[in-house]
Amino acid sequence: MTTLPNLSEGATGPDVRWAQYLLVRRTMSYDGVDGVFGPVTEGAVKGTQQFNHIDADGIVGMQTWAVPIHAAGQVIANLCGVPGPG
């Protein structure tokens, strides 16, 4: 089984960049894709979590990775290339 990474303030790297691309740019119209999980990213994550009725803790964990992004049924983890459990 592959474990999805938990991303929170202070995290860096390619997983953060993908999450930023999908969440920050789409929800806040802000080009904050820099690979550093800061306050803007946390705000976008919380907004996405609230919209999807999950705990708005600002952490990209299992529930947030599983948020559907569009009608095709893809979830954040799929679009970011983060391997899911299985």
PyMOL Python script that loads the backbone (N, CA, C, O; Angstrom):
from pymol import cmd

cmd.read_pdbstr("""\
ATOM      1  N   MET A   1       0.840  -1.171   0.000  1.00  0.00           N
ATOM      2  CA  MET A   1       0.000   0.000   0.000  1.00  0.00           C
ATOM      3  C   MET A   1       0.889   1.240   0.000  1.00  0.00           C
ATOM      4  O   MET A   1       1.856   1.321   0.758  1.00  0.00           O
ATOM      5  N   THR A   2       0.557   2.198  -0.850  1.00  0.00           N
ATOM      6  CA  THR A   2       1.278   3.456  -0.912  1.00  0.00           C
ATOM      7  C   THR A   2       0.594   4.455   0.001  1.00  0.00           C
ATOM      8  O   THR A   2      -0.634   4.515   0.059  1.00  0.00           O
ATOM      9  N   THR A   3       1.385   5.236   0.711  1.00  0.00           N
ATOM     10  CA  THR A   3       0.839   6.239   1.609  1.00  0.00           C
ATOM     11  C   THR A   3       0.867   7.598   0.931  1.00  0.00           C
ATOM     12  O   THR A   3       1.895   8.010   0.393  1.00  0.00           O
ATOM     13  N   LEU A   4      -0.256   8.288   0.957  1.00  0.00           N
ATOM     14  CA  LEU A   4      -0.314   9.639   0.418  1.00  0.00           C
ATOM     15  C   LEU A   4       0.384  10.585   1.389  1.00  0.00           C
ATOM     16  O   LEU A   4       0.260  10.422   2.603  1.00  0.00           O
ATOM     17  N   PRO A   5       1.108  11.561   0.879  1.00  0.00           N
ATOM     18  CA  PRO A   5       1.786  12.493   1.787  1.00  0.00           C
ATOM     19  C   PRO A   5       0.787  13.455   2.430  1.00  0.00           C
ATOM     20  O   PRO A   5      -0.185  13.859   1.791  1.00  0.00           O
ATOM     21  N   ASN A   6       1.019  13.817   3.670  1.00  0.00           N
ATOM     22  CA  ASN A   6       0.272  14.890   4.315  1.00  0.00           C
ATOM     23  C   ASN A   6       1.046  16.170   4.063  1.00  0.00           C
ATOM     24  O   ASN A   6       2.234  16.253   4.374  1.00  0.00           O
ATOM     25  N   LEU A   7       0.383  17.157   3.507  1.00  0.00           N
ATOM     26  CA  LEU A   7       1.025  18.427   3.214  1.00  0.00           C
ATOM     27  C   LEU A   7       0.431  19.498   4.116  1.00  0.00           C
ATOM     28  O   LEU A   7      -0.789  19.613   4.238  1.00  0.00           O
ATOM     29  N   SER A   8       1.297  20.276   4.744  1.00  0.00           N
ATOM     30  CA  SER A   8       0.836  21.364   5.610  1.00  0.00           C
ATOM     31  C   SER A   8       1.847  22.502   5.534  1.00  0.00           C
ATOM     32  O   SER A   8       2.870  22.396   4.858  1.00  0.00           O
ATOM     33  N   GLU A   9       1.547  23.585   6.233  1.00  0.00           N
ATOM     34  CA  GLU A   9       2.404  24.764   6.169  1.00  0.00           C
ATOM     35  C   GLU A   9       3.858  24.387   6.458  1.00  0.00           C
ATOM     36  O   GLU A   9       4.160  23.692   7.429  1.00  0.00           O
ATOM     37  N   GLY A  10       4.739  24.862   5.593  1.00  0.00           N
ATOM     38  CA  GLY A  10       6.166  24.581   5.708  1.00  0.00           C
ATOM     39  C   GLY A  10       6.639  23.483   4.767  1.00  0.00           C
ATOM     40  O   GLY A  10       7.838  23.363   4.514  1.00  0.00           O
ATOM     41  N   ALA A  11       5.699  22.666   4.233  1.00  0.00           N
ATOM     42  CA  ALA A  11       6.076  21.606   3.299  1.00  0.00           C
ATOM     43  C   ALA A  11       6.547  22.222   1.984  1.00  0.00           C
ATOM     44  O   ALA A  11       6.116  23.313   1.609  1.00  0.00           O
ATOM     45  N   THR A  12       7.433  21.513   1.293  1.00  0.00           N
ATOM     46  CA  THR A  12       7.948  21.974   0.005  1.00  0.00           C
ATOM     47  C   THR A  12       8.045  20.791  -0.951  1.00  0.00           C
ATOM     48  O   THR A  12       8.010  19.633  -0.532  1.00  0.00           O
ATOM     49  N   GLY A  13       8.166  21.096  -2.231  1.00  0.00           N
ATOM     50  CA  GLY A  13       8.422  20.048  -3.201  1.00  0.00           C
ATOM     51  C   GLY A  13       7.358  19.911  -4.267  1.00  0.00           C
ATOM     52  O   GLY A  13       6.409  20.692  -4.322  1.00  0.00           O
ATOM     53  N   PRO A  14       7.530  18.893  -5.126  1.00  0.00           N
ATOM     54  CA  PRO A  14       6.636  18.724  -6.267  1.00  0.00           C
ATOM     55  C   PRO A  14       5.186  18.424  -5.879  1.00  0.00           C
ATOM     56  O   PRO A  14       4.271  18.863  -6.576  1.00  0.00           O
ATOM     57  N   ASP A  15       4.955  17.696  -4.797  1.00  0.00           N
ATOM     58  CA  ASP A  15       3.571  17.429  -4.388  1.00  0.00           C
ATOM     59  C   ASP A  15       2.873  18.732  -4.000  1.00  0.00           C
ATOM     60  O   ASP A  15       1.691  18.920  -4.286  1.00  0.00           O
ATOM     61  N   VAL A  16       3.604  19.617  -3.356  1.00  0.00           N
ATOM     62  CA  VAL A  16       3.046  20.927  -2.989  1.00  0.00           C
ATOM     63  C   VAL A  16       2.742  21.729  -4.250  1.00  0.00           C
ATOM     64  O   VAL A  16       1.696  22.371  -4.342  1.00  0.00           O
ATOM     65  N   ARG A  17       3.647  21.694  -5.217  1.00  0.00           N
ATOM     66  CA  ARG A  17       3.423  22.435  -6.475  1.00  0.00           C
ATOM     67  C   ARG A  17       2.143  21.976  -7.157  1.00  0.00           C
ATOM     68  O   ARG A  17       1.356  22.799  -7.625  1.00  0.00           O
ATOM     69  N   TRP A  18       1.932  20.663  -7.215  1.00  0.00           N
ATOM     70  CA  TRP A  18       0.715  20.159  -7.859  1.00  0.00           C
ATOM     71  C   TRP A  18      -0.528  20.572  -7.087  1.00  0.00           C
ATOM     72  O   TRP A  18      -1.517  20.998  -7.683  1.00  0.00           O
ATOM     73  N   ALA A  19      -0.485  20.451  -5.781  1.00  0.00           N
ATOM     74  CA  ALA A  19      -1.628  20.855  -4.971  1.00  0.00           C
ATOM     75  C   ALA A  19      -1.902  22.347  -5.166  1.00  0.00           C
ATOM     76  O   ALA A  19      -3.057  22.759  -5.275  1.00  0.00           O
ATOM     77  N   GLN A  20      -0.851  23.146  -5.210  1.00  0.00           N
ATOM     78  CA  GLN A  20      -1.020  24.578  -5.438  1.00  0.00           C
ATOM     79  C   GLN A  20      -1.639  24.841  -6.810  1.00  0.00           C
ATOM     80  O   GLN A  20      -2.545  25.663  -6.945  1.00  0.00           O
ATOM     81  N   TYR A  21      -1.152  24.150  -7.800  1.00  0.00           N
ATOM     82  CA  TYR A  21      -1.679  24.351  -9.145  1.00  0.00           C
ATOM     83  C   TYR A  21      -3.181  24.080  -9.182  1.00  0.00           C
ATOM     84  O   TYR A  21      -3.941  24.844  -9.776  1.00  0.00           O
ATOM     85  N   LEU A  22      -3.600  22.999  -8.551  1.00  0.00           N
ATOM     86  CA  LEU A  22      -5.008  22.623  -8.591  1.00  0.00           C
ATOM     87  C   LEU A  22      -5.875  23.438  -7.639  1.00  0.00           C
ATOM     88  O   LEU A  22      -7.018  23.756  -7.967  1.00  0.00           O
ATOM     89  N   LEU A  23      -5.357  23.775  -6.483  1.00  0.00           N
ATOM     90  CA  LEU A  23      -6.176  24.444  -5.477  1.00  0.00           C
ATOM     91  C   LEU A  23      -6.021  25.962  -5.476  1.00  0.00           C
ATOM     92  O   LEU A  23      -7.018  26.685  -5.505  1.00  0.00           O
ATOM     93  N   VAL A  24      -4.807  26.443  -5.444  1.00  0.00           N
ATOM     94  CA  VAL A  24      -4.590  27.890  -5.333  1.00  0.00           C
ATOM     95  C   VAL A  24      -4.999  28.596  -6.618  1.00  0.00           C
ATOM     96  O   VAL A  24      -5.764  29.560  -6.572  1.00  0.00           O
ATOM     97  N   ARG A  25      -4.510  28.138  -7.752  1.00  0.00           N
ATOM     98  CA  ARG A  25      -4.818  28.817  -9.013  1.00  0.00           C
ATOM     99  C   ARG A  25      -6.290  28.723  -9.358  1.00  0.00           C
ATOM    100  O   ARG A  25      -6.845  29.670  -9.915  1.00  0.00           O
ATOM    101  N   ARG A  26      -6.934  27.625  -9.049  1.00  0.00           N
ATOM    102  CA  ARG A  26      -8.343  27.462  -9.413  1.00  0.00           C
ATOM    103  C   ARG A  26      -9.281  28.133  -8.424  1.00  0.00           C
ATOM    104  O   ARG A  26     -10.344  28.606  -8.826  1.00  0.00           O
ATOM    105  N   THR A  27      -8.933  28.190  -7.163  1.00  0.00           N
ATOM    106  CA  THR A  27      -9.859  28.731  -6.175  1.00  0.00           C
ATOM    107  C   THR A  27      -9.607  30.194  -5.859  1.00  0.00           C
ATOM    108  O   THR A  27     -10.519  30.886  -5.408  1.00  0.00           O
ATOM    109  N   MET A  28      -8.399  30.683  -6.083  1.00  0.00           N
ATOM    110  CA  MET A  28      -8.088  32.039  -5.658  1.00  0.00           C
ATOM    111  C   MET A  28      -7.602  32.932  -6.797  1.00  0.00           C
ATOM    112  O   MET A  28      -7.292  34.102  -6.570  1.00  0.00           O
ATOM    113  N   SER A  29      -7.532  32.401  -8.015  1.00  0.00           N
ATOM    114  CA  SER A  29      -7.045  33.176  -9.151  1.00  0.00           C
ATOM    115  C   SER A  29      -5.713  33.860  -8.831  1.00  0.00           C
ATOM    116  O   SER A  29      -5.507  35.026  -9.170  1.00  0.00           O
ATOM    117  N   TYR A  30      -4.841  33.147  -8.195  1.00  0.00           N
ATOM    118  CA  TYR A  30      -3.548  33.670  -7.772  1.00  0.00           C
ATOM    119  C   TYR A  30      -2.487  32.695  -8.218  1.00  0.00           C
ATOM    120  O   TYR A  30      -2.593  31.495  -7.965  1.00  0.00           O
ATOM    121  N   ASP A  31      -1.472  33.197  -8.874  1.00  0.00           N
ATOM    122  CA  ASP A  31      -0.418  32.311  -9.343  1.00  0.00           C
ATOM    123  C   ASP A  31       0.610  32.105  -8.235  1.00  0.00           C
ATOM    124  O   ASP A  31       1.728  32.615  -8.309  1.00  0.00           O
ATOM    125  N   GLY A  32       0.219  31.351  -7.207  1.00  0.00           N
ATOM    126  CA  GLY A  32       1.092  31.101  -6.074  1.00  0.00           C
ATOM    127  C   GLY A  32       1.774  29.756  -6.151  1.00  0.00           C
ATOM    128  O   GLY A  32       2.065  29.148  -5.120  1.00  0.00           O
ATOM    129  N   VAL A  33       2.035  29.279  -7.359  1.00  0.00           N
ATOM    130  CA  VAL A  33       2.647  27.970  -7.542  1.00  0.00           C
ATOM    131  C   VAL A  33       4.158  28.114  -7.422  1.00  0.00           C
ATOM    132  O   VAL A  33       4.854  28.401  -8.397  1.00  0.00           O
ATOM    133  N   ASP A  34       4.652  27.907  -6.191  1.00  0.00           N
ATOM    134  CA  ASP A  34       6.083  28.045  -5.951  1.00  0.00           C
ATOM    135  C   ASP A  34       6.674  26.839  -5.230  1.00  0.00           C
ATOM    136  O   ASP A  34       7.874  26.802  -4.956  1.00  0.00           O
ATOM    137  N   GLY A  35       5.825  25.844  -4.921  1.00  0.00           N
ATOM    138  CA  GLY A  35       6.316  24.642  -4.251  1.00  0.00           C
ATOM    139  C   GLY A  35       6.533  24.792  -2.763  1.00  0.00           C
ATOM    140  O   GLY A  35       7.094  23.902  -2.125  1.00  0.00           O
ATOM    141  N   VAL A  36       6.092  25.922  -2.194  1.00  0.00           N
ATOM    142  CA  VAL A  36       6.228  26.161  -0.763  1.00  0.00           C
ATOM    143  C   VAL A  36       4.835  26.347  -0.169  1.00  0.00           C
ATOM    144  O   VAL A  36       4.105  27.254  -0.569  1.00  0.00           O
ATOM    145  N   PHE A  37       4.467  25.499   0.776  1.00  0.00           N
ATOM    146  CA  PHE A  37       3.150  25.529   1.388  1.00  0.00           C
ATOM    147  C   PHE A  37       3.130  26.635   2.442  1.00  0.00           C
ATOM    148  O   PHE A  37       3.607  26.458   3.563  1.00  0.00           O
ATOM    149  N   GLY A  38       2.570  27.772   2.057  1.00  0.00           N
ATOM    150  CA  GLY A  38       2.483  28.915   2.951  1.00  0.00           C
ATOM    151  C   GLY A  38       1.039  29.290   3.239  1.00  0.00           C
ATOM    152  O   GLY A  38       0.134  28.490   2.999  1.00  0.00           O
ATOM    153  N   PRO A  39       0.809  30.496   3.752  1.00  0.00           N
ATOM    154  CA  PRO A  39      -0.530  30.920   4.144  1.00  0.00           C
ATOM    155  C   PRO A  39      -1.543  30.965   3.003  1.00  0.00           C
ATOM    156  O   PRO A  39      -2.712  30.644   3.217  1.00  0.00           O
ATOM    157  N   VAL A  40      -1.128  31.353   1.799  1.00  0.00           N
ATOM    158  CA  VAL A  40      -2.065  31.395   0.670  1.00  0.00           C
ATOM    159  C   VAL A  40      -2.513  29.984   0.317  1.00  0.00           C
ATOM    160  O   VAL A  40      -3.695  29.744   0.069  1.00  0.00           O
ATOM    161  N   THR A  41      -1.569  29.056   0.294  1.00  0.00           N
ATOM    162  CA  THR A  41      -1.910  27.663   0.007  1.00  0.00           C
ATOM    163  C   THR A  41      -2.821  27.111   1.089  1.00  0.00           C
ATOM    164  O   THR A  41      -3.802  26.433   0.785  1.00  0.00           O
ATOM    165  N   GLU A  42      -2.512  27.391   2.339  1.00  0.00           N
ATOM    166  CA  GLU A  42      -3.360  26.918   3.434  1.00  0.00           C
ATOM    167  C   GLU A  42      -4.782  27.457   3.298  1.00  0.00           C
ATOM    168  O   GLU A  42      -5.746  26.730   3.536  1.00  0.00           O
ATOM    169  N   GLY A  43      -4.918  28.718   2.919  1.00  0.00           N
ATOM    170  CA  GLY A  43      -6.242  29.307   2.725  1.00  0.00           C
ATOM    171  C   GLY A  43      -7.013  28.626   1.611  1.00  0.00           C
ATOM    172  O   GLY A  43      -8.213  28.382   1.737  1.00  0.00           O
ATOM    173  N   ALA A  44      -6.324  28.317   0.516  1.00  0.00           N
ATOM    174  CA  ALA A  44      -6.972  27.631  -0.597  1.00  0.00           C
ATOM    175  C   ALA A  44      -7.384  26.213  -0.200  1.00  0.00           C
ATOM    176  O   ALA A  44      -8.450  25.736  -0.591  1.00  0.00           O
ATOM    177  N   VAL A  45      -6.537  25.549   0.574  1.00  0.00           N
ATOM    178  CA  VAL A  45      -6.853  24.195   1.038  1.00  0.00           C
ATOM    179  C   VAL A  45      -8.084  24.246   1.946  1.00  0.00           C
ATOM    180  O   VAL A  45      -9.000  23.438   1.789  1.00  0.00           O
ATOM    181  N   LYS A  46      -8.114  25.173   2.881  1.00  0.00           N
ATOM    182  CA  LYS A  46      -9.260  25.292   3.788  1.00  0.00           C
ATOM    183  C   LYS A  46     -10.539  25.603   3.018  1.00  0.00           C
ATOM    184  O   LYS A  46     -11.593  25.044   3.319  1.00  0.00           O
ATOM    185  N   GLY A  47     -10.457  26.482   2.036  1.00  0.00           N
ATOM    186  CA  GLY A  47     -11.634  26.797   1.224  1.00  0.00           C
ATOM    187  C   GLY A  47     -12.151  25.580   0.480  1.00  0.00           C
ATOM    188  O   GLY A  47     -13.358  25.345   0.424  1.00  0.00           O
ATOM    189  N   THR A  48     -11.238  24.807  -0.089  1.00  0.00           N
ATOM    190  CA  THR A  48     -11.619  23.577  -0.790  1.00  0.00           C
ATOM    191  C   THR A  48     -12.247  22.589   0.176  1.00  0.00           C
ATOM    192  O   THR A  48     -13.247  21.949  -0.148  1.00  0.00           O
ATOM    193  N   GLN A  49     -11.670  22.463   1.350  1.00  0.00           N
ATOM    194  CA  GLN A  49     -12.196  21.534   2.346  1.00  0.00           C
ATOM    195  C   GLN A  49     -13.604  21.960   2.787  1.00  0.00           C
ATOM    196  O   GLN A  49     -14.504  21.124   2.874  1.00  0.00           O
ATOM    197  N   GLN A  50     -13.794  23.242   3.061  1.00  0.00           N
ATOM    198  CA  GLN A  50     -15.116  23.723   3.477  1.00  0.00           C
ATOM    199  C   GLN A  50     -16.144  23.476   2.380  1.00  0.00           C
ATOM    200  O   GLN A  50     -17.249  23.012   2.659  1.00  0.00           O
ATOM    201  N   PHE A  51     -15.788  23.781   1.144  1.00  0.00           N
ATOM    202  CA  PHE A  51     -16.695  23.594   0.019  1.00  0.00           C
ATOM    203  C   PHE A  51     -17.112  22.139  -0.124  1.00  0.00           C
ATOM    204  O   PHE A  51     -18.236  21.843  -0.531  1.00  0.00           O
ATOM    205  N   ASN A  52     -16.203  21.232   0.213  1.00  0.00           N
ATOM    206  CA  ASN A  52     -16.466  19.797   0.068  1.00  0.00           C
ATOM    207  C   ASN A  52     -16.915  19.138   1.365  1.00  0.00           C
ATOM    208  O   ASN A  52     -16.981  17.912   1.451  1.00  0.00           O
ATOM    209  N   HIS A  53     -17.225  19.948   2.372  1.00  0.00           N
ATOM    210  CA  HIS A  53     -17.789  19.470   3.638  1.00  0.00           C
ATOM    211  C   HIS A  53     -16.907  18.451   4.352  1.00  0.00           C
ATOM    212  O   HIS A  53     -17.386  17.449   4.882  1.00  0.00           O
ATOM    213  N   ILE A  54     -15.598  18.736   4.352  1.00  0.00           N
ATOM    214  CA  ILE A  54     -14.685  17.924   5.144  1.00  0.00           C
ATOM    215  C   ILE A  54     -13.997  18.847   6.147  1.00  0.00           C
ATOM    216  O   ILE A  54     -14.050  20.068   6.003  1.00  0.00           O
ATOM    217  N   ASP A  55     -13.359  18.279   7.150  1.00  0.00           N
ATOM    218  CA  ASP A  55     -12.709  19.057   8.195  1.00  0.00           C
ATOM    219  C   ASP A  55     -11.732  20.061   7.582  1.00  0.00           C
ATOM    220  O   ASP A  55     -10.771  19.671   6.918  1.00  0.00           O
ATOM    221  N   ALA A  56     -11.978  21.352   7.806  1.00  0.00           N
ATOM    222  CA  ALA A  56     -11.150  22.410   7.221  1.00  0.00           C
ATOM    223  C   ALA A  56      -9.947  22.698   8.121  1.00  0.00           C
ATOM    224  O   ALA A  56      -9.899  23.712   8.817  1.00  0.00           O
ATOM    225  N   ASP A  57      -8.983  21.785   8.089  1.00  0.00           N
ATOM    226  CA  ASP A  57      -7.802  21.929   8.938  1.00  0.00           C
ATOM    227  C   ASP A  57      -6.608  22.527   8.196  1.00  0.00           C
ATOM    228  O   ASP A  57      -5.570  22.787   8.804  1.00  0.00           O
ATOM    229  N   GLY A  58      -6.746  22.746   6.882  1.00  0.00           N
ATOM    230  CA  GLY A  58      -5.660  23.328   6.109  1.00  0.00           C
ATOM    231  C   GLY A  58      -4.554  22.361   5.761  1.00  0.00           C
ATOM    232  O   GLY A  58      -3.514  22.769   5.245  1.00  0.00           O
ATOM    233  N   ILE A  59      -4.758  21.088   6.034  1.00  0.00           N
ATOM    234  CA  ILE A  59      -3.761  20.051   5.742  1.00  0.00           C
ATOM    235  C   ILE A  59      -4.269  19.191   4.583  1.00  0.00           C
ATOM    236  O   ILE A  59      -5.409  18.725   4.598  1.00  0.00           O
ATOM    237  N   VAL A  60      -3.427  18.990   3.596  1.00  0.00           N
ATOM    238  CA  VAL A  60      -3.788  18.095   2.495  1.00  0.00           C
ATOM    239  C   VAL A  60      -3.475  16.681   2.960  1.00  0.00           C
ATOM    240  O   VAL A  60      -2.343  16.210   2.856  1.00  0.00           O
ATOM    241  N   GLY A  61      -4.499  16.017   3.474  1.00  0.00           N
ATOM    242  CA  GLY A  61      -4.398  14.635   3.932  1.00  0.00           C
ATOM    243  C   GLY A  61      -5.293  13.757   3.089  1.00  0.00           C
ATOM    244  O   GLY A  61      -5.715  14.159   2.004  1.00  0.00           O
ATOM    245  N   MET A  62      -5.585  12.572   3.567  1.00  0.00           N
ATOM    246  CA  MET A  62      -6.329  11.575   2.798  1.00  0.00           C
ATOM    247  C   MET A  62      -7.657  12.122   2.254  1.00  0.00           C
ATOM    248  O   MET A  62      -7.959  11.930   1.076  1.00  0.00           O
ATOM    249  N   GLN A  63      -8.450  12.799   3.091  1.00  0.00           N
ATOM    250  CA  GLN A  63      -9.744  13.301   2.612  1.00  0.00           C
ATOM    251  C   GLN A  63      -9.576  14.364   1.534  1.00  0.00           C
ATOM    252  O   GLN A  63     -10.338  14.399   0.568  1.00  0.00           O
ATOM    253  N   THR A  64      -8.594  15.218   1.696  1.00  0.00           N
ATOM    254  CA  THR A  64      -8.396  16.288   0.718  1.00  0.00           C
ATOM    255  C   THR A  64      -7.856  15.734  -0.597  1.00  0.00           C
ATOM    256  O   THR A  64      -8.269  16.179  -1.668  1.00  0.00           O
ATOM    257  N   TRP A  65      -6.937  14.770  -0.531  1.00  0.00           N
ATOM    258  CA  TRP A  65      -6.444  14.148  -1.759  1.00  0.00           C
ATOM    259  C   TRP A  65      -7.592  13.505  -2.535  1.00  0.00           C
ATOM    260  O   TRP A  65      -7.528  13.399  -3.760  1.00  0.00           O
ATOM    261  N   ALA A  66      -8.633  13.080  -1.837  1.00  0.00           N
ATOM    262  CA  ALA A  66      -9.744  12.376  -2.479  1.00  0.00           C
ATOM    263  C   ALA A  66     -10.852  13.303  -2.972  1.00  0.00           C
ATOM    264  O   ALA A  66     -11.879  12.823  -3.453  1.00  0.00           O
ATOM    265  N   VAL A  67     -10.670  14.616  -2.865  1.00  0.00           N
ATOM    266  CA  VAL A  67     -11.690  15.572  -3.319  1.00  0.00           C
ATOM    267  C   VAL A  67     -11.789  15.510  -4.849  1.00  0.00           C
ATOM    268  O   VAL A  67     -10.781  15.645  -5.542  1.00  0.00           O
ATOM    269  N   PRO A  68     -13.004  15.305  -5.373  1.00  0.00           N
ATOM    270  CA  PRO A  68     -13.174  15.312  -6.833  1.00  0.00           C
ATOM    271  C   PRO A  68     -12.896  16.706  -7.397  1.00  0.00           C
ATOM    272  O   PRO A  68     -13.301  17.711  -6.812  1.00  0.00           O
ATOM    273  N   ILE A  69     -12.217  16.758  -8.512  1.00  0.00           N
ATOM    274  CA  ILE A  69     -11.867  18.036  -9.122  1.00  0.00           C
ATOM    275  C   ILE A  69     -12.819  18.409 -10.249  1.00  0.00           C
ATOM    276  O   ILE A  69     -13.152  19.585 -10.400  1.00  0.00           O
ATOM    277  N   HIS A  70     -13.257  17.464 -11.028  1.00  0.00           N
ATOM    278  CA  HIS A  70     -14.189  17.789 -12.105  1.00  0.00           C
ATOM    279  C   HIS A  70     -15.064  16.593 -12.420  1.00  0.00           C
ATOM    280  O   HIS A  70     -14.926  15.531 -11.814  1.00  0.00           O
ATOM    281  N   ALA A  71     -15.952  16.770 -13.357  1.00  0.00           N
ATOM    282  CA  ALA A  71     -16.979  15.779 -13.656  1.00  0.00           C
ATOM    283  C   ALA A  71     -16.430  14.417 -14.074  1.00  0.00           C
ATOM    284  O   ALA A  71     -17.141  13.415 -13.992  1.00  0.00           O
ATOM    285  N   ALA A  72     -15.193  14.369 -14.515  1.00  0.00           N
ATOM    286  CA  ALA A  72     -14.621  13.091 -14.939  1.00  0.00           C
ATOM    287  C   ALA A  72     -14.345  12.171 -13.759  1.00  0.00           C
ATOM    288  O   ALA A  72     -13.991  11.007 -13.947  1.00  0.00           O
ATOM    289  N   GLY A  73     -14.506  12.692 -12.534  1.00  0.00           N
ATOM    290  CA  GLY A  73     -14.331  11.876 -11.347  1.00  0.00           C
ATOM    291  C   GLY A  73     -12.897  11.776 -10.868  1.00  0.00           C
ATOM    292  O   GLY A  73     -12.611  11.049  -9.917  1.00  0.00           O
ATOM    293  N   GLN A  74     -11.998  12.491 -11.509  1.00  0.00           N
ATOM    294  CA  GLN A  74     -10.626  12.457 -11.033  1.00  0.00           C
ATOM    295  C   GLN A  74     -10.533  13.210  -9.719  1.00  0.00           C
ATOM    296  O   GLN A  74     -11.227  14.201  -9.493  1.00  0.00           O
ATOM    297  N   VAL A  75      -9.662  12.716  -8.865  1.00  0.00           N
ATOM    298  CA  VAL A  75      -9.452  13.358  -7.570  1.00  0.00           C
ATOM    299  C   VAL A  75      -8.100  14.044  -7.578  1.00  0.00           C
ATOM    300  O   VAL A  75      -7.281  13.800  -8.463  1.00  0.00           O
ATOM    301  N   ILE A  76      -7.864  14.895  -6.602  1.00  0.00           N
ATOM    302  CA  ILE A  76      -6.625  15.667  -6.546  1.00  0.00           C
ATOM    303  C   ILE A  76      -5.398  14.766  -6.672  1.00  0.00           C
ATOM    304  O   ILE A  76      -4.472  15.080  -7.419  1.00  0.00           O
ATOM    305  N   ALA A  77      -5.386  13.657  -5.950  1.00  0.00           N
ATOM    306  CA  ALA A  77      -4.222  12.766  -5.985  1.00  0.00           C
ATOM    307  C   ALA A  77      -3.945  12.260  -7.394  1.00  0.00           C
ATOM    308  O   ALA A  77      -2.787  12.207  -7.808  1.00  0.00           O
ATOM    309  N   ASN A  78      -5.002  11.881  -8.153  1.00  0.00           N
ATOM    310  CA  ASN A  78      -4.810  11.396  -9.524  1.00  0.00           C
ATOM    311  C   ASN A  78      -4.166  12.453 -10.397  1.00  0.00           C
ATOM    312  O   ASN A  78      -3.221  12.175 -11.136  1.00  0.00           O
ATOM    313  N   LEU A  79      -4.684  13.663 -10.308  1.00  0.00           N
ATOM    314  CA  LEU A  79      -4.200  14.730 -11.171  1.00  0.00           C
ATOM    315  C   LEU A  79      -2.805  15.191 -10.806  1.00  0.00           C
ATOM    316  O   LEU A  79      -2.085  15.720 -11.653  1.00  0.00           O
ATOM    317  N   CYS A  80      -2.414  14.996  -9.553  1.00  0.00           N
ATOM    318  CA  CYS A  80      -1.077  15.385  -9.122  1.00  0.00           C
ATOM    319  C   CYS A  80      -0.056  14.287  -9.350  1.00  0.00           C
ATOM    320  O   CYS A  80       1.140  14.504  -9.159  1.00  0.00           O
ATOM    321  N   GLY A  81      -0.516  13.108  -9.757  1.00  0.00           N
ATOM    322  CA  GLY A  81       0.392  12.004  -9.959  1.00  0.00           C
ATOM    323  C   GLY A  81       0.867  11.376  -8.655  1.00  0.00           C
ATOM    324  O   GLY A  81       1.856  10.644  -8.625  1.00  0.00           O
ATOM    325  N   VAL A  82       0.138  11.678  -7.572  1.00  0.00           N
ATOM    326  CA  VAL A  82       0.485  11.086  -6.280  1.00  0.00           C
ATOM    327  C   VAL A  82      -0.151   9.705  -6.232  1.00  0.00           C
ATOM    328  O   VAL A  82      -1.365   9.581  -6.394  1.00  0.00           O
ATOM    329  N   PRO A  83       0.637   8.679  -6.014  1.00  0.00           N
ATOM    330  CA  PRO A  83       0.063   7.333  -6.008  1.00  0.00           C
ATOM    331  C   PRO A  83      -0.901   7.159  -4.837  1.00  0.00           C
ATOM    332  O   PRO A  83      -0.614   7.555  -3.707  1.00  0.00           O
ATOM    333  N   GLY A  84      -2.030   6.567  -5.131  1.00  0.00           N
ATOM    334  CA  GLY A  84      -3.027   6.323  -4.097  1.00  0.00           C
ATOM    335  C   GLY A  84      -2.832   4.990  -3.428  1.00  0.00           C
ATOM    336  O   GLY A  84      -1.949   4.221  -3.809  1.00  0.00           O
ATOM    337  N   PRO A  85      -3.645   4.707  -2.436  1.00  0.00           N
ATOM    338  CA  PRO A  85      -3.547   3.411  -1.760  1.00  0.00           C
ATOM    339  C   PRO A  85      -3.936   2.286  -2.694  1.00  0.00           C
ATOM    340  O   PRO A  85      -4.774   2.456  -3.580  1.00  0.00           O
ATOM    341  N   GLY A  86      -3.337   1.168  -2.493  1.00  0.00           N
ATOM    342  CA  GLY A  86      -3.731   0.040  -3.320  1.00  0.00           C
ATOM    343  C   GLY A  86      -2.679  -0.995  -3.457  1.00  0.00           C
ATOM    344  O   GLY A  86      -2.888  -2.003  -4.132  1.00  0.00           O
TER     345      GLY A  86
END
""", "prot")
cmd.dss("prot")
cmd.show_as("cartoon", "prot")
cmd.util.cbc("prot")
cmd.orient("prot")
